[in-house]
């Protein structure tokens, strides 16, 4: 009985660690996507500014 409890305790711990890693990874992906979107937006604004400057 005791070893069964220890087994499920270990399984629960592994599952929690995996869940935390997945959440952290998705946060990093969201931050990276937001950064890339900001870079794309600023490049687009710069190109529009350049076009307006030359015309």
PDB file with one MODEL, atoms N, CA, C and O in Angstrom:
MODEL        1
ATOM      1  N   UNK A   1       0.833  -1.199   0.000  1.00  0.00           N
ATOM      2  CA  UNK A   1       0.000   0.000   0.000  1.00  0.00           C
ATOM      3  C   UNK A   1       0.870   1.251   0.000  1.00  0.00           C
ATOM      4  O   UNK A   1       0.595   2.213  -0.717  1.00  0.00           O
ATOM      5  N   UNK A   2       1.921   1.225   0.813  1.00  0.00           N
ATOM      6  CA  UNK A   2       2.782   2.403   0.924  1.00  0.00           C
ATOM      7  C   UNK A   2       3.502   2.680  -0.389  1.00  0.00           C
ATOM      8  O   UNK A   2       3.612   3.835  -0.800  1.00  0.00           O
ATOM      9  N   UNK A   3       3.992   1.639  -1.052  1.00  0.00           N
ATOM     10  CA  UNK A   3       4.711   1.834  -2.312  1.00  0.00           C
ATOM     11  C   UNK A   3       3.761   2.325  -3.403  1.00  0.00           C
ATOM     12  O   UNK A   3       4.172   3.059  -4.302  1.00  0.00           O
ATOM     13  N   UNK A   4       2.496   1.922  -3.326  1.00  0.00           N
ATOM     14  CA  UNK A   4       1.521   2.395  -4.309  1.00  0.00           C
ATOM     15  C   UNK A   4       1.304   3.901  -4.154  1.00  0.00           C
ATOM     16  O   UNK A   4       1.211   4.626  -5.144  1.00  0.00           O
ATOM     17  N   UNK A   5       1.224   4.366  -2.903  1.00  0.00           N
ATOM     18  CA  UNK A   5       1.066   5.802  -2.660  1.00  0.00           C
ATOM     19  C   UNK A   5       2.280   6.561  -3.183  1.00  0.00           C
ATOM     20  O   UNK A   5       2.145   7.618  -3.799  1.00  0.00           O
ATOM     21  N   UNK A   6       3.459   6.015  -2.933  1.00  0.00           N
ATOM     22  CA  UNK A   6       4.680   6.670  -3.402  1.00  0.00           C
ATOM     23  C   UNK A   6       4.701   6.733  -4.925  1.00  0.00           C
ATOM     24  O   UNK A   6       5.127   7.733  -5.503  1.00  0.00           O
ATOM     25  N   UNK A   7       4.241   5.667  -5.572  1.00  0.00           N
ATOM     26  CA  UNK A   7       4.198   5.632  -7.030  1.00  0.00           C
ATOM     27  C   UNK A   7       3.285   6.743  -7.564  1.00  0.00           C
ATOM     28  O   UNK A   7       3.673   7.485  -8.467  1.00  0.00           O
ATOM     29  N   UNK A   8       2.079   6.855  -7.010  1.00  0.00           N
ATOM     30  CA  UNK A   8       1.147   7.881  -7.496  1.00  0.00           C
ATOM     31  C   UNK A   8       1.637   9.276  -7.153  1.00  0.00           C
ATOM     32  O   UNK A   8       1.393  10.225  -7.897  1.00  0.00           O
ATOM     33  N   UNK A   9       2.337   9.405  -6.015  1.00  0.00           N
ATOM     34  CA  UNK A   9       2.909  10.707  -5.656  1.00  0.00           C
ATOM     35  C   UNK A   9       3.943  11.127  -6.696  1.00  0.00           C
ATOM     36  O   UNK A   9       3.979  12.284  -7.114  1.00  0.00           O
ATOM     37  N   UNK A  10       4.782  10.178  -7.109  1.00  0.00           N
ATOM     38  CA  UNK A  10       5.791  10.478  -8.137  1.00  0.00           C
ATOM     39  C   UNK A  10       5.132  10.821  -9.464  1.00  0.00           C
ATOM     40  O   UNK A  10       5.554  11.759 -10.140  1.00  0.00           O
ATOM     41  N   UNK A  11       4.097  10.070  -9.846  1.00  0.00           N
ATOM     42  CA  UNK A  11       3.394  10.352 -11.102  1.00  0.00           C
ATOM     43  C   UNK A  11       2.795  11.761 -11.051  1.00  0.00           C
ATOM     44  O   UNK A  11       2.883  12.511 -12.023  1.00  0.00           O
ATOM     45  N   UNK A  12       2.197  12.113  -9.935  1.00  0.00           N
ATOM     46  CA  UNK A  12       1.609  13.448  -9.786  1.00  0.00           C
ATOM     47  C   UNK A  12       2.668  14.538  -9.879  1.00  0.00           C
ATOM     48  O   UNK A  12       2.446  15.577 -10.501  1.00  0.00           O
ATOM     49  N   UNK A  13       3.812  14.299  -9.265  1.00  0.00           N
ATOM     50  CA  UNK A  13       4.895  15.278  -9.327  1.00  0.00           C
ATOM     51  C   UNK A  13       5.403  15.468 -10.749  1.00  0.00           C
ATOM     52  O   UNK A  13       5.658  16.593 -11.181  1.00  0.00           O
ATOM     53  N   UNK A  14       5.549  14.362 -11.474  1.00  0.00           N
ATOM     54  CA  UNK A  14       6.018  14.447 -12.859  1.00  0.00           C
ATOM     55  C   UNK A  14       5.002  15.217 -13.702  1.00  0.00           C
ATOM     56  O   UNK A  14       5.379  16.063 -14.513  1.00  0.00           O
ATOM     57  N   UNK A  15       3.710  14.923 -13.511  1.00  0.00           N
ATOM     58  CA  UNK A  15       2.669  15.622 -14.271  1.00  0.00           C
ATOM     59  C   UNK A  15       2.686  17.119 -13.971  1.00  0.00           C
ATOM     60  O   UNK A  15       2.533  17.936 -14.879  1.00  0.00           O
ATOM     61  N   UNK A  16       2.873  17.483 -12.691  1.00  0.00           N
ATOM     62  CA  UNK A  16       2.893  18.920 -12.360  1.00  0.00           C
ATOM     63  C   UNK A  16       4.083  19.607 -13.009  1.00  0.00           C
ATOM     64  O   UNK A  16       3.950  20.718 -13.522  1.00  0.00           O
ATOM     65  N   UNK A  17       5.251  18.956 -12.993  1.00  0.00           N
ATOM     66  CA  UNK A  17       6.443  19.547 -13.612  1.00  0.00           C
ATOM     67  C   UNK A  17       6.206  19.741 -15.106  1.00  0.00           C
ATOM     68  O   UNK A  17       6.548  20.787 -15.658  1.00  0.00           O
ATOM     69  N   UNK A  18       5.622  18.740 -15.764  1.00  0.00           N
ATOM     70  CA  UNK A  18       5.347  18.856 -17.198  1.00  0.00           C
ATOM     71  C   UNK A  18       4.378  20.004 -17.455  1.00  0.00           C
ATOM     72  O   UNK A  18       4.566  20.770 -18.401  1.00  0.00           O
ATOM     73  N   UNK A  19       3.340  20.134 -16.624  1.00  0.00           N
ATOM     74  CA  UNK A  19       2.357  21.215 -16.806  1.00  0.00           C
ATOM     75  C   UNK A  19       3.023  22.573 -16.660  1.00  0.00           C
ATOM     76  O   UNK A  19       2.756  23.483 -17.445  1.00  0.00           O
ATOM     77  N   UNK A  20       3.892  22.718 -15.658  1.00  0.00           N
ATOM     78  CA  UNK A  20       4.587  23.996 -15.454  1.00  0.00           C
ATOM     79  C   UNK A  20       5.478  24.310 -16.653  1.00  0.00           C
ATOM     80  O   UNK A  20       5.507  25.450 -17.116  1.00  0.00           O
ATOM     81  N   UNK A  21       6.200  23.321 -17.156  1.00  0.00           N
ATOM     82  CA  UNK A  21       7.072  23.550 -18.311  1.00  0.00           C
ATOM     83  C   UNK A  21       6.266  23.970 -19.534  1.00  0.00           C
ATOM     84  O   UNK A  21       6.682  24.863 -20.273  1.00  0.00           O
ATOM     85  N   UNK A  22       5.117  23.335 -19.753  1.00  0.00           N
ATOM     86  CA  UNK A  22       4.282  23.687 -20.914  1.00  0.00           C
ATOM     87  C   UNK A  22       3.799  25.130 -20.780  1.00  0.00           C
ATOM     88  O   UNK A  22       3.826  25.882 -21.754  1.00  0.00           O
ATOM     89  N   UNK A  23       3.362  25.520 -19.594  1.00  0.00           N
ATOM     90  CA  UNK A  23       2.867  26.891 -19.389  1.00  0.00           C
ATOM     91  C   UNK A  23       3.989  27.894 -19.614  1.00  0.00           C
ATOM     92  O   UNK A  23       3.779  28.915 -20.269  1.00  0.00           O
ATOM     93  N   UNK A  24       5.173  27.623 -19.083  1.00  0.00           N
ATOM     94  CA  UNK A  24       6.292  28.551 -19.272  1.00  0.00           C
ATOM     95  C   UNK A  24       6.658  28.651 -20.744  1.00  0.00           C
ATOM     96  O   UNK A  24       6.938  29.745 -21.233  1.00  0.00           O
ATOM     97  N   UNK A  25       6.662  27.535 -21.455  1.00  0.00           N
ATOM     98  CA  UNK A  25       7.030  27.538 -22.864  1.00  0.00           C
ATOM     99  C   UNK A  25       6.013  28.339 -23.684  1.00  0.00           C
ATOM    100  O   UNK A  25       6.396  29.083 -24.587  1.00  0.00           O
ATOM    101  N   UNK A  26       4.728  28.192 -23.374  1.00  0.00           N
ATOM    102  CA  UNK A  26       3.708  28.924 -24.130  1.00  0.00           C
ATOM    103  C   UNK A  26       3.810  30.421 -23.843  1.00  0.00           C
ATOM    104  O   UNK A  26       3.564  31.234 -24.734  1.00  0.00           O
ATOM    105  N   UNK A  27       4.170  30.798 -22.615  1.00  0.00           N
ATOM    106  CA  UNK A  27       4.375  32.225 -22.305  1.00  0.00           C
ATOM    107  C   UNK A  27       5.530  32.779 -23.125  1.00  0.00           C
ATOM    108  O   UNK A  27       5.441  33.886 -23.655  1.00  0.00           O
ATOM    109  N   UNK A  28       6.618  32.012 -23.233  1.00  0.00           N
ATOM    110  CA  UNK A  28       7.758  32.471 -24.024  1.00  0.00           C
ATOM    111  C   UNK A  28       7.365  32.632 -25.485  1.00  0.00           C
ATOM    112  O   UNK A  28       7.783  33.589 -26.137  1.00  0.00           O
ATOM    113  N   UNK A  29       6.565  31.703 -26.004  1.00  0.00           N
ATOM    114  CA  UNK A  29       6.132  31.793 -27.399  1.00  0.00           C
ATOM    115  C   UNK A  29       5.275  33.037 -27.607  1.00  0.00           C
ATOM    116  O   UNK A  29       5.420  33.727 -28.616  1.00  0.00           O
ATOM    117  N   UNK A  30       4.370  33.333 -26.649  1.00  0.00           N
ATOM    118  CA  UNK A  30       3.525  34.520 -26.784  1.00  0.00           C
ATOM    119  C   UNK A  30       4.377  35.778 -26.779  1.00  0.00           C
ATOM    120  O   UNK A  30       4.135  36.691 -27.568  1.00  0.00           O
ATOM    121  N   UNK A  31       5.370  35.839 -25.902  1.00  0.00           N
ATOM    122  CA  UNK A  31       6.235  37.016 -25.846  1.00  0.00           C
ATOM    123  C   UNK A  31       7.008  37.175 -27.150  1.00  0.00           C
ATOM    124  O   UNK A  31       7.143  38.285 -27.665  1.00  0.00           O
ATOM    125  N   UNK A  32       7.517  36.062 -27.686  1.00  0.00           N
ATOM    126  CA  UNK A  32       8.288  36.124 -28.925  1.00  0.00           C
ATOM    127  C   UNK A  32       7.392  36.560 -30.078  1.00  0.00           C
ATOM    128  O   UNK A  32       7.804  37.371 -30.908  1.00  0.00           O
ATOM    129  N   UNK A  33       6.162  36.026 -30.139  1.00  0.00           N
ATOM    130  CA  UNK A  33       5.241  36.412 -31.202  1.00  0.00           C
ATOM    131  C   UNK A  33       4.883  37.890 -31.097  1.00  0.00           C
ATOM    132  O   UNK A  33       4.799  38.586 -32.108  1.00  0.00           O
ATOM    133  N   UNK A  34       4.675  38.365 -29.874  1.00  0.00           N
ATOM    134  CA  UNK A  34       4.340  39.782 -29.693  1.00  0.00           C
ATOM    135  C   UNK A  34       5.521  40.656 -30.118  1.00  0.00           C
ATOM    136  O   UNK A  34       5.325  41.702 -30.735  1.00  0.00           O
ATOM    137  N   UNK A  35       6.731  40.237 -29.795  1.00  0.00           N
ATOM    138  CA  UNK A  35       7.921  41.002 -30.200  1.00  0.00           C
ATOM    139  C   UNK A  35       8.040  41.043 -31.715  1.00  0.00           C
ATOM    140  O   UNK A  35       8.277  42.101 -32.297  1.00  0.00           O
ATOM    141  N   UNK A  36       7.872  39.873 -32.358  1.00  0.00           N
ATOM    142  CA  UNK A  36       7.976  39.831 -33.818  1.00  0.00           C
ATOM    143  C   UNK A  36       6.886  40.682 -34.453  1.00  0.00           C
ATOM    144  O   UNK A  36       7.139  41.364 -35.446  1.00  0.00           O
ATOM    145  N   UNK A  37       5.687  40.656 -33.902  1.00  0.00           N
ATOM    146  CA  UNK A  37       4.597  41.456 -34.452  1.00  0.00           C
ATOM    147  C   UNK A  37       4.939  42.941 -34.320  1.00  0.00           C
ATOM    148  O   UNK A  37       4.657  43.721 -35.230  1.00  0.00           O
ATOM    149  N   UNK A  38       5.535  43.333 -33.212  1.00  0.00           N
ATOM    150  CA  UNK A  38       5.934  44.723 -33.031  1.00  0.00           C
ATOM    151  C   UNK A  38       7.000  45.130 -34.032  1.00  0.00           C
ATOM    152  O   UNK A  38       6.954  46.240 -34.563  1.00  0.00           O
ATOM    153  N   UNK A  39       7.964  44.250 -34.301  1.00  0.00           N
ATOM    154  CA  UNK A  39       9.018  44.546 -35.274  1.00  0.00           C
ATOM    155  C   UNK A  39       8.414  44.692 -36.663  1.00  0.00           C
ATOM    156  O   UNK A  39       8.762  45.613 -37.403  1.00  0.00           O
ATOM    157  N   UNK A  40       7.507  43.781 -37.016  1.00  0.00           N
ATOM    158  CA  UNK A  40       6.873  43.846 -38.334  1.00  0.00           C
ATOM    159  C   UNK A  40       6.085  45.153 -38.463  1.00  0.00           C
ATOM    160  O   UNK A  40       6.132  45.809 -39.503  1.00  0.00           O
ATOM    161  N   UNK A  41       5.374  45.521 -37.420  1.00  0.00           N
ATOM    162  CA  UNK A  41       4.572  46.740 -37.451  1.00  0.00           C
ATOM    163  C   UNK A  41       5.464  47.967 -37.624  1.00  0.00           C
ATOM    164  O   UNK A  41       5.137  48.858 -38.408  1.00  0.00           O
ATOM    165  N   UNK A  42       6.582  48.025 -36.907  1.00  0.00           N
ATOM    166  CA  UNK A  42       7.463  49.187 -37.017  1.00  0.00           C
ATOM    167  C   UNK A  42       8.132  49.238 -38.396  1.00  0.00           C
ATOM    168  O   UNK A  42       8.346  50.321 -38.941  1.00  0.00           O
ATOM    169  N   UNK A  43       8.462  48.070 -38.960  1.00  0.00           N
ATOM    170  CA  UNK A  43       9.038  48.055 -40.309  1.00  0.00           C
ATOM    171  C   UNK A  43       8.015  48.560 -41.328  1.00  0.00           C
ATOM    172  O   UNK A  43       8.359  49.303 -42.247  1.00  0.00           O
ATOM    173  N   UNK A  44       6.752  48.149 -41.158  1.00  0.00           N
ATOM    174  CA  UNK A  44       5.705  48.585 -42.085  1.00  0.00           C
ATOM    175  C   UNK A  44       5.520  50.099 -41.999  1.00  0.00           C
ATOM    176  O   UNK A  44       5.378  50.772 -43.020  1.00  0.00           O
ATOM    177  N   UNK A  45       5.522  50.627 -40.778  1.00  0.00           N
ATOM    178  CA  UNK A  45       5.383  52.078 -40.610  1.00  0.00           C
ATOM    179  C   UNK A  45       6.576  52.800 -41.230  1.00  0.00           C
ATOM    180  O   UNK A  45       6.408  53.855 -41.842  1.00  0.00           O
ATOM    181  N   UNK A  46       7.773  52.247 -41.079  1.00  0.00           N
ATOM    182  CA  UNK A  46       8.964  52.865 -41.644  1.00  0.00           C
ATOM    183  C   UNK A  46       8.888  52.886 -43.170  1.00  0.00           C
ATOM    184  O   UNK A  46       9.242  53.881 -43.802  1.00  0.00           O
ATOM    185  N   UNK A  47       8.417  51.764 -43.765  1.00  0.00           N
ATOM    186  CA  UNK A  47       8.290  51.717 -45.223  1.00  0.00           C
ATOM    187  C   UNK A  47       7.259  52.737 -45.715  1.00  0.00           C
ATOM    188  O   UNK A  47       7.473  53.396 -46.733  1.00  0.00           O
ATOM    189  N   UNK A  48       6.154  52.866 -45.000  1.00  0.00           N
ATOM    190  CA  UNK A  48       5.154  53.854 -45.391  1.00  0.00           C
ATOM    191  C   UNK A  48       5.737  55.258 -45.287  1.00  0.00           C
ATOM    192  O   UNK A  48       5.468  56.108 -46.135  1.00  0.00           O
ATOM    193  N   UNK A  49       6.525  55.502 -44.263  1.00  0.00           N
ATOM    194  CA  UNK A  49       7.147  56.809 -44.086  1.00  0.00           C
ATOM    195  C   UNK A  49       8.127  57.088 -45.234  1.00  0.00           C
ATOM    196  O   UNK A  49       8.167  58.192 -45.777  1.00  0.00           O
ATOM    197  N   UNK A  50       8.918  56.061 -45.594  1.00  0.00           N
ATOM    198  CA  UNK A  50       9.877  56.207 -46.686  1.00  0.00           C
ATOM    199  C   UNK A  50       9.144  56.499 -48.012  1.00  0.00           C
ATOM    200  O   UNK A  50       9.554  57.372 -48.777  1.00  0.00           O
ATOM    201  N   UNK A  51       8.070  55.764 -48.265  1.00  0.00           N
ATOM    202  CA  UNK A  51       7.308  55.992 -49.506  1.00  0.00           C
ATOM    203  C   UNK A  51       6.740  57.398 -49.528  1.00  0.00           C
ATOM    204  O   UNK A  51       6.774  58.067 -50.561  1.00  0.00           O
ATOM    205  N   UNK A  52       6.224  57.847 -48.410  1.00  0.00           N
ATOM    206  CA  UNK A  52       5.656  59.193 -48.350  1.00  0.00           C
ATOM    207  C   UNK A  52       6.722  60.242 -48.509  1.00  0.00           C
ATOM    208  O   UNK A  52       6.455  61.314 -49.051  1.00  0.00           O
ATOM    209  N   UNK A  53       7.922  59.962 -48.050  1.00  0.00           N
ATOM    210  CA  UNK A  53       9.039  60.912 -48.124  1.00  0.00           C
ATOM    211  C   UNK A  53       9.502  61.089 -49.566  1.00  0.00           C
ATOM    212  O   UNK A  53       9.831  62.200 -49.982  1.00  0.00           O
ATOM    213  N   UNK A  54       9.529  59.997 -50.329  1.00  0.00           N
ATOM    214  CA  UNK A  54      10.072  60.055 -51.691  1.00  0.00           C
ATOM    215  C   UNK A  54       9.042  60.583 -52.694  1.00  0.00           C
ATOM    216  O   UNK A  54       9.410  61.235 -53.671  1.00  0.00           O
ATOM    217  N   UNK A  55       7.738  60.303 -52.457  1.00  0.00           N
ATOM    218  CA  UNK A  55       6.724  60.708 -53.443  1.00  0.00           C
ATOM    219  C   UNK A  55       6.453  62.200 -53.391  1.00  0.00           C
ATOM    220  O   UNK A  55       5.628  62.704 -54.153  1.00  0.00           O
TER     221      UNK A  55
ENDMDL
END
